[in-house]
Amino acid sequence: MYEQKIRKVMGRVASKEMKVDDAIKKLKFMPFEDLGFAKIDHHRALRKGFPEVIFCQNKTKEQVVGIVKRMASNSDVLATRATEEMFNEVKKHFKEAKYNKISRTISIIKSKKMKNGNILVLSAGTSDMNVAEEAAVVAEAMGNKVERLYDVGVAGLHRLLNNKEKLGEANVLVVVAGMDGVLPSVVSGLFGKPIIAVPTSVGYGASFKGIAPLLTMLNSCSPGVVVVNIDNGFGAGYFASLINK
């Protein structure tokens, strides 16, 4: 972690050759650890407020374990798109590791975070739950109180309206939908909250694996809706946390 450079900076601070603010600026962009197959950004938490998140898709279980072992020595760990096989390998080294089968996330959370106000995650259908749950897990790992409201799509709008209190109390809404992708616009038209819309790849042929709901959400006639990429629960949960802070 470039210990010599860090010591040099700290020495200049101690001798009053450098201001503390200038030292922080230098340290923000200094350290990463090269594992050969990955370069771990140990100081992302300092720059961004949350550690680097491991995207497990297309990585081997050995690569995932290698990254987790190095990251866990410095910070909490969150990994997305992880298989149960990857988790079983991680669990051998970290008994406190947890796996969420729906969101396919691995988490090792050691620090106690202050809980920010409510984020409410909604899914239009049960088939959208894996993406919604990824958003919820990420937001929780970042120190937010998260509530879930699943299977409340527009095919039965009374299910949504039966939860007006929950919707009204939340600071941010993450709304996940496939097929026609209408739910975020409906929610935005009824509640004056920031809404992060997440299109999913759920649906029949003409949904084009999420392109149809993506375009619907981008063309929302109700203001206050922003849209992340198809199936990107991680991006939605992360952005919701930034708003909620």
C-alpha positions in Angstrom: 0.0 0.0 0.0 2.9 2.3 -0.8 3.9 2.5 2.9 7.0 4.6 2.2 5.0 7.3 0.3 2.4 7.4 3.1 5.1 7.7 5.7 6.7 10.6 3.7 3.4 12.4 3.6 2.7 11.9 7.3 6.3 13.1 8.1 5.7 16.3 6.2 2.4 16.8 8.1 4.2 16.2 11.4 6.9 18.7 10.5 4.3 21.2 9.4 5.6 21.3 5.9 2.3 20.1 4.6 -1.3 21.0 5.6 -3.6 18.2 6.7 -6.1 18.9 3.9 -3.2 18.7 1.3 -2.1 15.4 2.7 -5.7 14.0 2.5 -5.8 15.0 -1.2 -2.6 13.1 -1.9 -3.7 10.0 0.0 -7.0 9.8 -1.8 -5.5 8.7 -5.1 -2.5 6.9 -3.9 -2.9 3.2 -2.9 -4.1 0.2 -4.8 -2.9 -3.4 -4.5 -2.0 -5.3 -7.6 -2.9 -9.0 -7.4 -2.0 -9.7 -11.0 -5.6 -10.5 -12.0 -7.1 -7.6 -10.1 -6.0 -4.2 -8.8 -7.8 -3.5 -5.5 -8.7 0.1 -4.8 -8.2 0.2 -1.0 -8.9 3.9 -0.7 -12.2 4.0 -2.5 -14.0 4.4 0.8 -12.0 7.5 1.5 -12.9 9.0 -1.9 -16.4 7.7 -2.3 -17.6 6.9 1.2 -17.9 3.2 0.6 -15.4 0.5 -0.3 -15.0 -1.0 -3.7 -17.7 -3.6 -4.4 -16.6 -6.9 -6.0 -18.4 -7.8 -9.2 -18.1 -11.6 -9.3 -19.6 -12.4 -12.7 -17.1 -14.1 -15.0 -14.5 -14.4 -12.1 -13.3 -17.7 -10.8 -14.0 -18.7 -7.2 -10.3 -18.5 -6.5 -10.1 -14.9 -7.8 -13.1 -13.9 -5.7 -11.6 -15.5 -2.6 -8.3 -13.8 -3.3 -9.9 -10.4 -3.6 -12.1 -10.9 -0.6 -9.2 -11.9 1.6 -7.2 -8.7 0.8 -10.2 -6.4 1.1 -11.5 -7.8 4.4 -8.2 -6.8 6.0 -9.0 -3.2 5.4 -12.8 -2.8 5.1 -16.2 -4.3 4.9 -16.8 -6.5 1.9 -19.7 -6.6 -0.5 -19.8 -8.8 -3.6 -22.5 -8.9 -6.2 -23.5 -11.6 -8.8 -21.9 -14.2 -6.7 -22.6 -17.9 -6.9 -23.2 -20.2 -3.9 -20.1 -22.0 -4.8 -18.1 -18.8 -4.5 -19.7 -18.1 -1.1 -18.9 -21.6 0.2 -15.2 -20.9 -0.6 -15.4 -17.5 1.1 -17.1 -19.0 4.1 -14.1 -21.2 4.7 -12.0 -18.1 5.5 -14.7 -15.8 7.0 -17.2 -17.4 9.2 -19.2 -14.1 9.5 -19.7 -14.0 5.7 -23.4 -14.0 4.7 -25.0 -15.0 1.4 -28.3 -13.8 0.0 -29.6 -16.4 -2.4 -32.1 -14.1 -4.0 -29.8 -11.2 -4.7 -26.7 -13.4 -5.1 -24.6 -11.2 -2.8 -21.9 -12.0 -0.3 -21.4 -9.6 2.5 -18.9 -9.3 5.4 -20.0 -6.3 7.4 -17.9 -5.7 10.5 -18.4 -2.0 11.1 -21.5 -0.6 12.9 -23.0 2.1 10.7 -25.4 4.9 11.7 -28.7 4.1 10.1 -29.9 6.7 7.6 -33.7 7.2 7.0 -35.9 4.9 5.1 -35.3 3.6 1.5 -38.3 1.7 0.1 -37.6 -0.9 -2.6 -40.6 -1.9 -4.7 -40.9 -4.7 -7.3 -43.6 -4.9 -9.9 -43.6 -8.7 -9.8 -42.1 -11.6 -7.9 -40.0 -12.3 -10.9 -38.3 -8.9 -10.4 -37.3 -9.8 -6.8 -33.7 -10.8 -7.5 -32.9 -7.3 -8.9 -34.9 -5.5 -6.2 -33.2 -7.5 -3.5 -29.8 -6.6 -4.8 -30.7 -3.0 -4.5 -32.0 -3.5 -1.0 -28.9 -5.4 0.2 -26.5 -2.8 -1.2 -28.5 0.0 0.4 -28.4 -1.8 3.8 -24.7 -2.4 3.5 -24.2 1.3 3.0 -25.9 2.0 6.3 -29.6 2.7 5.4 -32.8 1.4 6.9 -34.5 -0.4 4.0 -38.1 -1.7 3.6 -39.3 -4.0 0.9 -42.6 -4.0 -1.0 -42.7 -6.7 -3.6 -45.2 -7.8 -6.2 -47.2 -4.5 -6.4 -47.3 -4.0 -10.1 -49.9 -2.2 -12.2 -51.8 -5.4 -13.1 -53.3 -5.0 -9.6 -52.8 -1.4 -8.6 -54.8 -1.8 -5.3 -51.8 -3.7 -3.9 -49.7 -0.6 -4.3 -52.4 1.8 -3.0 -52.8 -0.4 0.1 -49.3 0.7 1.2 -49.7 4.5 1.0 -48.2 5.0 4.5 -45.0 3.1 3.7 -44.6 5.0 0.4 -45.2 8.3 2.1 -42.7 7.7 4.9 -39.8 6.7 2.7 -37.1 9.3 1.7 -36.2 7.5 -1.6 -38.0 4.9 -3.7 -36.3 2.3 -5.8 -38.9 0.9 -8.2 -38.0 -2.3 -10.1 -40.1 -3.5 -13.0 -39.9 -5.6 -16.2 -42.5 -6.2 -19.0 -44.1 -2.8 -19.7 -42.1 -1.0 -17.0 -44.9 1.4 -16.1 -44.7 1.2 -12.3 -42.1 4.0 -11.7 -44.3 6.5 -13.6 -47.4 5.5 -11.7 -45.6 5.8 -8.3 -44.0 9.1 -9.3 -47.4 10.5 -10.3 -48.8 9.7 -6.8 -45.8 10.4 -4.4 -43.4 13.3 -4.4 -40.3 11.3 -3.7 -37.0 10.8 -5.6 -37.5 7.7 -7.6 -34.8 5.4 -9.1 -36.3 3.2 -11.8 -34.8 -0.1 -12.5 -35.8 -2.0 -15.7 -35.4 -5.8 -15.6 -35.0 -8.3 -18.3 -38.2 -10.1 -17.2 -40.9 -10.4 -19.9 -41.9 -12.0 -23.2 -40.3 -11.5 -26.6 -41.4 -7.9 -27.3 -39.8 -6.7 -24.0 -36.5 -7.4 -25.7 -34.8 -8.5 -22.5 -35.4 -5.3 -20.7 -35.1 -2.7 -23.5 -38.9 -2.1 -23.6 -39.2 -1.2 -19.9 -36.0 0.8 -20.1 -37.4 3.0 -22.9 -40.7 3.3 -21.0 -38.9 4.5 -17.9 -36.7 6.9 -19.9 -39.8 8.4 -21.4 -41.7 8.8 -18.1 -44.1 11.8 -18.3 -43.9 12.2 -14.5 -40.9 14.3 -13.2 -38.6 13.0 -10.5 -37.7 9.7 -12.1 -34.1 8.7 -12.9 -33.2 5.4 -14.6 -30.3 2.9 -14.2 -29.3 0.2 -16.5 -31.2 -3.1 -17.1 -31.1 -5.4 -14.0 -28.7 -2.9 -12.3 -30.0 -3.3 -8.7 -26.5 -2.5 -7.4 -26.5 0.9 -9.1 -29.9 1.7 -7.8 -29.2 0.8 -4.2 -25.9 2.8 -4.3 -27.5 5.9 -5.8 -30.4 5.7 -3.3 -28.0 5.7 -0.5 -26.2 8.8 -1.8 -29.6 10.6 -2.0 -30.6 9.3 1.5 -27.5 10.7 3.1 
